[in-house]
């Protein structure tokens, strides 16, 4: 029971990390990209 719960939690964490990484990637191209080009 305990192991199954841990596996479920790590799956949720992995999904959350994926979402955050995608958010950062889209933010990078939108905000940081133009800033780097202007310099």
Kinemage of the C-alpha trace (Angstrom):
@kinemage 1
@onewidth
@group {chain A} dominant
@subgroup {mainchain}
@vectorlist {calphas} color= white
{ca unk a 1} P 0.000 0.000 0.000
{ca unk a 2} L 2.726 2.450 1.003
{ca unk a 3} L 4.787 1.764 -2.124
{ca unk a 4} L 1.782 2.288 -4.396
{ca unk a 5} L 1.090 5.641 -2.765
{ca unk a 6} L 4.699 6.721 -3.246
{ca unk a 7} L 4.642 5.733 -6.916
{ca unk a 8} L 1.431 7.692 -7.419
{ca unk a 9} L 2.927 10.772 -5.780
{ca unk a 10} L 6.099 10.623 -7.860
{ca unk a 11} L 3.984 10.356 -11.021
{ca unk a 12} L 2.099 13.486 -10.020
{ca unk a 13} L 5.369 15.253 -9.273
{ca unk a 14} L 6.784 14.261 -12.661
{ca unk a 15} L 3.688 15.626 -14.393
{ca unk a 16} L 4.000 18.862 -12.424
{ca unk a 17} L 7.668 19.186 -13.403
{ca unk a 18} L 6.765 18.643 -17.060
{ca unk a 19} L 4.154 21.387 -16.864
{ca unk a 20} L 6.583 23.795 -15.216
{ca unk a 21} L 9.333 23.044 -17.745
{ca unk a 22} L 6.957 23.699 -20.653
{ca unk a 23} L 5.891 26.955 -19.011
{ca unk a 24} L 9.522 28.025 -18.631
{ca unk a 25} L 10.305 27.105 -22.250
{ca unk a 26} L 7.427 29.183 -23.608
{ca unk a 27} L 8.339 32.051 -21.263
{ca unk a 28} L 11.964 31.897 -22.402
{ca unk a 29} L 11.102 32.340 -26.067
{ca unk a 30} L 8.469 35.001 -25.384
{ca unk a 31} L 10.296 37.196 -22.850
{ca unk a 32} L 13.997 36.379 -22.770
{ca unk a 33} L 14.442 35.830 -26.514
{ca unk a 34} L 13.626 39.423 -27.573
{ca unk a 35} L 15.715 40.807 -24.709
{ca unk a 36} L 18.761 38.858 -25.872
{ca unk a 37} L 18.225 39.978 -29.471
{ca unk a 38} L 18.117 43.683 -28.604
{ca unk a 39} L 21.557 43.694 -26.964
